[in-house]
Amino acid sequence: MKKNNLMKVIAIALFAIMLFGLGNRSYSNNVTITNVGLVNADVTFTLTWDNSWRNVSTANSTMNYDGVWLFVKYRDACDKTSNYPSSYIHMWLVNDSAQQTLTGNNVQLLKTLGVSTVSGTTRALGMYVFRKYDGTGSISTNVDMKWDQASQGTTGGNWDIRVNAIEMVWIPGGGNQSLGTPQPNAAGGNFRIGGGNQTINSTSYTSYNFATNSTGLVPFTITAENASINFQPSTYVSPSLWTYGYQSNNNNQVIPATFPKGYDAFWVMKYEITQGQYCDFLNALDRQTQINCTYIGRNNFGNFNQLTATSLNNDAYRWVMYDWTVSGNVLNPYRQFVRCPVSGWTSNGPIVFGCDATNDQSLNGPGDGQNVAMNYLGYSYSSYPTYQNGEFLLKYLDWAALRPMDEFEFEKICRGMAAQVSYVSQEAVWGVSLTGNTSSQNPVGGIANGGLNNEGPSSPTIGTVIGEGNYGQAVSGPMRVGCFYGSNTTRQTAASSYYGVADMAGNVLEYCWSFGNHLDIGASWSSGGNYLNRNSNGDGDVLTTYNGSTNWPGPYEWTNGGGTTNWPWMWKGGCWYTNNTGNYERLSISWRGSSGFNQNTYGMMDGGRGVRTDCPQALCY
């Protein structure tokens, strides 16, 4: 019997408190993993998260809960002292929830584990833990995860492991939400996409609004998951989906049944990826993969390609993820704090990354911004052919066995189901109309306690105004995730999505996969290349190709008839840089002005989060 001495692994502590959803108060913060051990095939540890929440029994409520996505990485214990250490490898679990155990009366596992396709075979790559009964409060449980060593060929070895935890929110699927009890097979899971208007501001940016017809005035209703959707038919067929503003470019398309519609249940990260989480990701990689996942490593221009050396100059230390060559002493460009030591590297060993908002060349101290949202995840340097739009975000999501969110799912997360909410024209993420409603648009005035675990707005006081968020350019970069939630906030005051997913408006841009990008410019589903589907969860590796087991689309796979490159990604939700154009139109749930937009010059705004599709609806309760 072998037992490893393993490092303590702590997920990013989030001191945000969440309240949302028709007056239902729910809280969540501070996930920790402690007491990690490995005996034979049993990975054991203690999982704690404060103020968990669950509400599936109250009529006309959000009918959902938070949870934690758990996964494990391993490598040979000899790598800790090797001159050529490898990346940590994603652990496969025994695909049987009965062999994964918890202690405690108020926690449960999802009955189906989180599976992905790895080299053509289904593997269990993680599991969800969530609250068993309705209520709020702290959760602590001892977890025993069973490693499938026989399948992974690791029986009898000596291993160094890392347990990872990401806070998630479960987005419910079909079921009559007005009855007060979940009914997985009942009707009522319909939800709307599109804002019921042609444009938000007729003198500004066209929204290319989803609609049921070419006038763009009636939202489209998603009524099923595994059904194809007619897109802009030349002869009208009901129901059909249109994007106002591009009708003539590509008619007679069909969106496949396998494209994620958001109708069935899925999980989404509660917060945007943080800078601390991205450092955790980098620190699990070998040197070459680290180079491929940092701007300073990928960029071959100027003096920035320095991660192949054994030291950095002082400016390069500050610019690990920075995208522009800037003369002068720029300390923290756009609140991007990811750093690495100036010197002391070995020639082949991984570099230790951390955050340094205080710029004292000491990583991960108090005030160093570990919980600030990660920007520069979507940057694309157009002169570097293998450095693609959104690549850093996709690499992280693949590594964490998540997948990209699509724009249908974004709208459901923000708006809720049709049975839960009434129709609101020009609807902001926090559920109010943006048109002529300036009192409900309150951008942050500044930062208090910058970089600390309690970083928040200096003004307005949270909970005192509607629609407070990090937009309007008063703050030159992202802020701590979830920082607009407090004990006195509601969905509207915290600018929250309907289901309690934080910062879907403002902070950093949400990168979403959009079928409309291709169809709008004349490409088609049959033009070659991959498209997202519900089984496209990441395989736990670091993405090196866009047509592997993830089946994620590559940024150059979709072209129009003239060969013009088109990016299959769009950004939604606005960010810290969003200004008051058209009543902050980019904060509208249905704004689509970035459809087909090449985001290669705005890296300081780009962030994101991941989702997973796992559970049959009947197993999610």
C-alpha positions in Angstrom: 0.0 0.0 0.0 1.3 3.4 -0.9 0.2 6.7 0.4 1.3 10.0 -1.0 2.0 13.2 0.9 0.0 15.6 -1.1 -0.1 19.3 -1.2 -3.1 21.1 0.2 -5.3 22.5 -2.6 -7.6 25.4 -2.0 -10.0 26.7 -4.6 -10.4 30.4 -5.0 -12.1 31.8 -2.0 -15.0 34.0 -3.0 -16.3 36.3 -0.4 -19.3 37.4 -2.4 -22.8 36.9 -1.2 -25.5 36.2 -3.7 -29.2 37.1 -3.5 -31.5 36.8 -6.5 -34.6 35.5 -8.1 -38.0 36.9 -7.3 -37.1 37.6 -3.7 -35.6 34.2 -3.0 -32.4 34.8 -1.1 -29.5 32.5 -1.8 -25.9 32.8 -0.8 -22.7 31.1 -1.8 -19.0 31.7 -1.3 -15.6 30.3 -0.1 -14.9 26.8 -1.5 -11.9 25.0 0.1 -10.3 21.6 -0.4 -8.3 20.3 2.6 -6.9 17.0 4.0 -6.1 15.5 0.5 -4.9 11.9 0.6 -4.5 9.0 -1.8 -4.6 5.3 -0.7 -4.6 2.8 -3.6 -7.4 4.1 -5.8 -9.2 6.2 -3.2 -8.7 10.0 -3.4 -10.0 11.5 -0.2 -10.4 15.1 1.0 -12.7 17.4 2.8 -14.9 19.8 0.8 -16.3 22.9 2.4 -18.3 25.7 0.9 -20.1 28.4 2.9 -23.7 29.6 2.4 -24.7 27.0 -0.1 -28.3 27.3 -1.4 -31.0 25.2 -2.9 -34.6 26.1 -3.8 -36.6 23.6 -5.8 -39.8 23.4 -3.7 -41.1 27.0 -3.8 -43.7 27.8 -6.4 -42.7 30.4 -9.0 -39.1 30.4 -7.8 -35.8 29.9 -9.6 -36.1 26.1 -9.0 -32.3 25.6 -8.9 -29.3 25.4 -6.7 -25.5 25.8 -6.6 -23.0 23.0 -6.5 -19.3 22.2 -6.9 -17.6 20.6 -9.9 -14.8 18.4 -8.6 -12.0 16.9 -10.7 -8.5 15.6 -10.0 -5.2 16.0 -11.8 -2.2 13.6 -11.3 1.4 13.1 -12.4 4.2 10.8 -11.4 5.6 11.7 -8.0 9.1 11.8 -9.5 8.1 14.8 -11.6 8.3 16.9 -8.5 12.1 16.6 -8.7 12.6 15.9 -12.4 14.5 18.2 -14.7 11.8 17.6 -17.3 8.5 17.5 -15.4 5.3 16.8 -17.2 1.9 18.4 -17.0 -0.6 17.0 -14.6 -3.0 14.5 -16.3 -6.7 14.4 -15.9 -7.8 11.6 -13.6 -10.5 9.1 -14.8 -13.0 8.1 -12.2 -14.8 4.8 -11.9 -18.0 5.6 -13.8 -20.4 4.5 -11.0 -21.7 7.1 -8.6 -22.3 4.4 -6.0 -18.5 4.1 -5.7 -18.0 7.8 -5.1 -19.0 8.6 -1.5 -19.8 11.5 0.7 -20.4 11.9 4.4 -23.2 14.1 5.8 -27.0 14.2 5.6 -27.4 17.4 3.5 -25.2 16.7 0.5 -25.5 14.5 -2.5 -23.8 13.5 -5.7 -25.4 13.9 -9.1 -26.5 10.4 -10.0 -24.6 10.6 -13.3 -20.9 11.5 -13.2 -19.4 14.1 -15.5 -18.4 12.2 -18.6 -16.6 13.2 -21.7 -15.3 11.4 -24.8 -11.5 10.7 -24.5 -9.9 9.1 -27.5 -13.3 7.8 -28.6 -14.2 6.3 -25.2 -16.6 7.7 -22.6 -14.7 8.5 -19.4 -15.9 9.9 -16.1 -13.8 13.1 -15.5 -15.4 14.6 -12.5 -18.5 14.8 -10.3 -20.9 17.3 -8.8 -21.7 17.8 -5.2 -24.7 19.9 -4.1 -27.1 20.5 -1.3 -29.7 17.8 -0.8 -32.5 19.7 0.8 -33.9 23.2 0.3 -32.2 25.9 2.4 -29.0 27.9 2.8 -25.9 27.5 4.9 -22.4 26.0 5.1 -21.6 22.6 3.8 -18.8 20.3 4.9 -18.3 16.8 3.7 -15.6 14.2 3.5 -15.3 13.0 -0.1 -13.9 9.7 -1.4 -13.4 9.6 -5.2 -12.6 6.3 -6.8 -9.9 6.4 -9.4 -10.3 4.1 -12.4 -6.7 3.0 -12.3 -7.2 -0.1 -14.3 -8.5 1.8 -17.3 -5.9 4.6 -17.0 -3.0 2.2 -16.4 -1.9 3.7 -13.1 -2.3 0.7 -10.7 0.5 0.5 -8.2 2.3 3.8 -9.0 3.3 6.6 -6.7 1.4 9.8 -7.7 1.3 13.5 -7.0 -2.3 14.7 -7.2 -4.2 18.0 -7.2 -7.9 18.2 -6.4 -9.8 21.1 -8.1 -13.1 22.6 -7.2 -15.2 25.1 -9.2 -18.4 26.6 -8.0 -21.3 26.0 -10.4 -25.0 26.8 -10.7 -27.5 24.3 -12.0 -29.8 25.7 -14.7 -33.1 23.7 -14.7 -34.8 22.3 -17.8 -38.4 21.4 -18.5 -41.0 21.1 -15.8 -44.0 23.1 -14.8 -42.3 25.7 -12.6 -45.6 27.0 -11.2 -46.6 23.8 -9.4 -44.0 24.1 -6.6 -42.5 20.7 -7.3 -40.1 19.6 -10.1 -41.8 17.7 -12.9 -39.0 16.7 -15.2 -41.1 15.4 -18.0 -43.8 18.0 -17.9 -44.2 21.0 -20.3 -43.1 24.4 -19.2 -39.4 24.5 -19.9 -39.8 27.0 -22.8 -37.8 30.1 -22.8 -37.5 33.1 -25.1 -34.5 34.4 -27.1 -34.5 37.8 -28.7 -35.5 41.1 -27.4 -38.7 41.7 -29.4 -37.2 44.6 -31.2 -35.2 45.4 -34.4 -32.6 47.5 -32.7 -32.0 48.9 -29.2 -30.9 52.2 -30.6 -31.8 52.8 -34.2 -29.0 55.4 -34.6 -26.4 53.0 -33.2 -25.6 49.3 -33.4 -28.1 46.9 -34.9 -28.7 44.1 -32.5 -29.2 41.4 -35.2 -32.0 40.4 -33.0 -33.3 36.8 -32.8 -37.0 36.8 -33.8 -39.7 34.5 -35.2 -40.0 36.5 -38.4 -38.1 38.9 -40.6 -39.5 42.0 -38.9 -37.5 41.3 -35.8 -40.4 42.2 -33.5 -41.4 38.9 -31.9 -39.0 36.9 -29.7 -38.4 33.2 -30.7 -39.4 30.5 -28.2 -37.2 27.5 -27.6 -39.6 24.6 -27.0 -37.3 21.5 -27.2 -33.7 20.4 -26.9 -33.2 17.7 -29.4 -35.0 19.3 -32.3 -33.7 21.1 -35.4 -34.7 24.7 -36.0 -35.4 26.2 -39.4 -33.3 29.3 -40.0 -34.5 32.0 -42.3 -36.4 29.9 -44.8 -37.1 31.5 -48.2 -40.7 30.1 -47.9 -41.9 30.8 -44.4 -42.2 27.8 -42.2 -43.5 28.0 -38.6 -41.7 28.0 -36.3 -38.6 29.6 -37.9 -35.7 31.6 -36.4 -34.5 34.8 -38.0 -31.8 37.3 -37.1 -33.0 40.7 -37.9 -30.5 42.6 -40.1 -29.0 39.6 -42.0 -32.0 37.8 -43.5 -30.9 38.0 -47.1 -27.4 36.6 -46.6 -28.1 33.0 -45.9 -31.6 31.6 -46.1 -32.8 28.0 -45.9 -30.5 26.7 -43.2 -31.3 24.2 -40.4 -29.7 24.4 -37.0 -29.0 20.7 -36.0 -30.9 18.9 -33.3 -27.6 18.3 -31.5 -26.7 22.0 -31.1 -27.1 23.0 -27.4 -30.5 24.8 -27.2 -30.4 25.4 -23.4 -33.9 23.8 -23.0 -32.6 20.8 -21.0 -30.7 21.3 -17.8 -27.1 22.2 -17.7 -24.4 23.5 -15.3 -22.6 26.9 -15.6 -19.7 28.4 -13.7 -21.1 30.7 -11.0 -18.3 33.2 -11.6 -16.1 34.3 -14.4 -12.7 32.6 -14.5 -10.5 34.5 -12.0 -6.9 35.4 -12.3 -6.1 33.1 -9.5 -7.8 30.2 -11.2 -5.9 30.9 -14.4 -2.7 30.7 -12.4 -3.8 27.4 -10.9 -4.2 26.2 -14.5 -0.8 27.4 -15.6 0.9 25.9 -12.6 -0.4 22.4 -13.5 1.3 22.5 -16.9 4.8 21.7 -18.2 7.0 24.5 -19.5 6.1 24.2 -23.2 2.4 24.2 -22.5 2.7 27.2 -20.2 4.4 29.0 -23.1 1.4 28.2 -25.3 -1.0 29.5 -22.7 0.5 32.9 -22.0 0.7 35.9 -24.2 4.4 36.6 -23.5 5.1 33.0 -24.5 3.0 32.9 -27.6 4.0 36.3 -29.1 7.0 36.2 -31.3 7.2 39.9 -31.8 9.3 42.5 -30.1 11.0 41.4 -26.8 8.1 39.5 -25.4 9.0 35.9 -26.3 11.0 35.4 -23.1 9.5 32.3 -21.4 12.1 30.2 -23.2 14.8 32.0 -21.2 15.7 31.6 -17.6 14.8 35.1 -16.5 12.7 38.1 -17.4 13.3 41.8 -17.5 11.2 43.8 -15.1 8.8 45.0 -17.7 8.2 41.6 -19.0 7.5 40.4 -15.5 4.6 42.8 -15.5 3.4 41.8 -18.9 2.9 38.0 -18.8 -0.6 38.3 -20.2 -0.5 41.8 -21.6 -1.1 42.3 -25.3 0.2 45.6 -26.4 3.8 47.0 -26.6 3.7 50.0 -24.3 6.6 52.2 -23.6 7.1 53.5 -20.1 6.5 52.0 -16.7 3.1 50.3 -16.9 2.5 48.5 -13.7 -0.9 46.9 -13.9 -2.3 47.3 -17.4 -6.1 47.1 -17.2 -5.9 45.3 -13.9 -4.2 42.3 -15.3 -2.1 40.9 -12.4 -0.8 37.5 -13.6 3.0 37.4 -13.0 5.9 35.0 -12.6 9.2 35.3 -10.8 11.8 37.6 -12.5 14.5 34.9 -12.2 15.3 31.6 -10.7 13.9 29.3 -13.3 15.5 26.1 -14.5 16.0 25.7 -18.2 13.1 23.2 -18.6 11.1 23.2 -15.4 7.7 24.8 -15.2 7.5 28.4 -14.1 5.4 29.3 -10.9 2.8 31.8 -11.8 0.8 33.9 -9.3 -0.9 37.3 -8.9 0.8 40.5 -7.9 -1.5 43.5 -7.9 0.7 45.2 -5.4 3.6 44.9 -7.8 6.2 44.0 -5.1 7.4 40.9 -7.0 6.0 38.7 -4.2 3.2 36.5 -5.5 -0.3 35.8 -4.1 0.0 38.0 -1.0 -2.9 40.0 0.5 -4.2 42.5 -2.0 -2.7 40.7 -5.1 -6.0 40.3 -6.9 -6.4 36.6 -7.1 -10.2 36.9 -7.2 -10.3 39.5 -9.9 -11.9 38.3 -13.1 -9.4 37.1 -15.7 -9.1 39.2 -18.8 -7.1 38.7 -22.1 -8.7 35.2 -22.5 -10.1 36.0 -25.9 -7.2 37.9 -27.4 -6.1 37.0 -30.9 -2.9 38.3 -32.5 -3.9 38.3 -36.2 -0.3 38.2 -37.3 0.4 35.0 -35.5 -1.4 32.2 -37.5 -1.6 29.6 -34.7 -2.7 32.1 -32.0 -6.5 32.1 -32.4 -9.4 34.1 -31.2 -10.5 32.9 -27.7 -7.8 30.4 -27.5 -6.8 30.9 -23.9 -10.4 30.6 -22.8 -10.8 27.3 -24.7 -7.6 25.9 -23.3 -8.8 26.5 -19.8 -12.2 25.0 -20.4 -10.8 21.9 -22.1 -8.4 21.4 -19.2 -11.3 21.7 -16.6 -13.5 19.3 -18.7 -16.0 22.1 -19.3 -17.2 23.5 -22.7 -18.0 26.9 -24.1 -21.3 28.5 -23.4 -23.5 29.3 -26.5 -25.7 32.3 -26.9 -29.0 30.4 -26.4 -27.7 29.3 -23.0 -26.6 32.8 -22.2 -30.1 34.1 -22.7 -31.7 31.4 -20.6 -29.3 31.9 -17.7 -30.0 35.6 -17.7 -33.8 35.6 -18.4 -35.2 32.4 -17.0 -38.0 30.3 -18.4 -41.1 31.7 -20.0 -43.3 30.3 -17.2 -41.1 32.0 -14.5 -40.9 35.6 -15.8 -43.0 38.0 -17.7 -41.9 39.5 -21.0 -39.7 42.6 -20.7 -38.8 44.6 -23.8 -35.1 45.6 -24.2 -34.4 43.5 -21.2 -31.2 44.0 -19.2 -29.4 41.1 -17.6 -31.0 42.1 -14.3 -34.5 41.9 -15.6 -35.5 45.5 -16.2 -36.1 47.4 -19.5 -33.1 49.5 -20.6 -35.3 51.9 -22.7 -35.9 55.2 -21.0 -35.0 53.7 -17.6 -31.8 55.5 -16.6 -32.5 55.1 -12.9 -31.9 51.4 -13.3 -28.5 51.9 -14.9 -25.9 52.6 -12.2 -22.3 51.9 -13.2 -19.7 51.5 -10.5 -18.0 54.7 -9.4 -14.7 53.3 -8.3 -12.9 50.6 -6.3 -12.6 50.1 -2.5 -10.1 47.6 -1.0 -8.4 47.0 -4.4 -7.0 43.5 -4.8 -8.1 42.3 -1.4 -10.6 39.5 -0.8 -13.2 42.1 0.1 -12.6 44.3 -3.0 -15.8 46.0 -4.0 -17.3 49.3 -5.3 -16.5 52.5 -3.5 -19.8 53.9 -4.8 -22.7 53.5 -5.0 -23.2 51.5 -1.8 -24.2 48.0 -2.8 -27.9 47.3 -2.5 -29.0 50.9 -2.7 -29.5 51.3 -6.5 -30.7 49.1 -9.3 -28.3 47.8 -11.9 -25.0 48.4 -10.2 -22.1 46.7 -12.0 -18.7 47.1 -13.4 -19.5 49.0 -16.6 -19.2 52.7 -17.6 -15.4 52.9 -17.7 -15.0 54.3 -14.1 -12.8 51.3 -13.4 -10.1 50.5 -16.0 -10.3 46.8 -15.8 -12.2 43.9 -14.2 -13.1 43.7 -10.5 -13.4 40.9 -8.0 -16.0 38.4 -9.2 -19.3 38.6 -7.4 -18.4 41.8 -5.6 -21.8 43.5 -6.1 -23.6 41.0 -3.9 -24.3 41.6 -0.3 -26.7 40.8 2.5 -29.0 43.5 1.4 -29.0 43.0 -2.4 -31.5 41.6 -4.8 -31.3 40.4 -8.3 -32.0 43.9 -9.6 -29.6 45.9 -7.3 -26.8 43.4 -7.9 -27.4 43.4 -11.7 -27.7 39.6 -11.4 -28.9 37.0 -13.9 -32.2 35.3 -13.1 -30.6 32.1 -11.8 -28.0 33.8 -9.6 -25.0 33.4 -12.0 -22.8 36.4 -11.2 -21.5 39.2 -13.4 -23.3 38.2 -16.6 -23.5 42.0 -17.2 -20.3 44.0 -17.1 -16.9 43.1 -15.7 -15.4 41.1 -18.6 -17.0 40.0 -21.9 -18.6 36.6 -22.0 -17.4 34.7 -25.0 -20.2 32.6 -26.4 -20.4 30.2 -29.4 -22.8 31.5 -32.0 -24.2 29.6 -35.0 -25.4 33.0 -36.3 -21.9 34.1 -37.0 -21.5 31.6 -39.9 -25.1 31.7 -41.2 -25.1 35.5 -41.2 -22.2 35.7 -43.6 -23.2 33.0 -46.0 -21.6 29.9 -44.5 -23.6 26.8 -43.8 -23.6 23.8 -41.5 -22.4 21.7 -44.4 -19.5 24.0 -45.3 -17.0 21.9 -43.4 -15.6 22.2 -39.9 -17.0 21.5 -36.4 -19.9 23.0 -34.5 -20.7 22.8 -30.8 -23.0 20.0 -29.6 -24.4 19.0 -26.2 -21.7 16.3 -25.9 -18.8 18.6 -26.5 -17.6 18.7 -22.9 -13.8 19.1 -22.7 -11.7 16.0 -22.3 -9.4 17.3 -19.5 -6.4 17.8 -21.7 -5.1 21.2 -22.9 -6.6 22.1 -26.2 -4.1 21.7 -29.1 -6.5 21.3 -32.0 -10.1 22.4 -32.6 -11.2 19.2 -34.3 -10.3 16.7 -31.7 -12.5 14.9 -29.2 -14.0 18.2 -28.0 -15.4 18.8 -31.5 -15.2 22.6 -30.9 -15.1 24.9 -33.9 -11.9 26.5 -34.9 -11.8 30.2 -35.6 -10.9 29.8 -39.2 -13.3 26.9 -40.1 -16.2 29.1 -41.3 -15.9 31.2 -44.4 -18.3 32.8 -46.8 -18.3 32.1 -50.5 -15.5 34.6 -51.0 -13.3 32.9 -48.5 -13.5 35.7 -45.9 -12.5 34.4 -42.5 -15.2 34.4 -39.9 -14.9 33.8 -36.1 -17.5 31.4 -34.6 -17.5 33.3 -31.3 -19.3 36.4 -30.1 -19.2 38.3 -26.9 -22.2 39.2 -24.8 -23.0 41.0 -21.6 -20.8 44.0 -21.9 -17.8 44.7 -19.7 -16.0 47.4 -17.7 -15.4 49.4 -20.9 -19.1 49.4 -21.9 -20.2 53.0 -22.2 -23.6 54.6 -22.4 -24.3 53.9 -26.1 -28.0 53.3 -26.6 -28.8 53.1 -22.9 -26.0 50.7 -22.3 -27.4 48.4 -25.0 -24.6 45.9 -24.8 -26.0 45.0 -21.3 -29.2 43.8 -23.0 -29.7 40.0 -22.8 -30.4 39.8 -26.5 -27.8 42.2 -27.9 -26.0 40.6 -30.8 -24.0 43.4 -32.3 -20.8 41.4 -32.0 -22.0 38.5 -34.2 -19.2 37.6 -36.5 -16.9 40.1 -34.8 -13.2 39.6 -34.7 -12.1 40.4 -31.2 -8.4 40.6 -31.9 -7.7 44.1 -30.5 -9.7 44.2 -27.2 -8.0 41.6 -25.1 -8.1 43.6 -21.9 -11.9 43.2 -22.0 -12.1 39.5 -22.8 -13.0 36.9 -20.2 -15.5 34.1 -19.9 -16.8 31.0 -18.1 -17.7 27.4 -18.9 -20.7 25.1 -18.9 -21.3 21.4 -18.8 -24.1 19.2 -20.0 -24.4 16.0 -18.0 -27.6 15.1 -16.3 -30.9 13.8 -17.6 -33.5 16.1 -16.1 -35.0 13.3 -13.9 -31.6 12.8 -12.2 -30.8 16.4 -11.4 -33.0 16.7 -8.3 
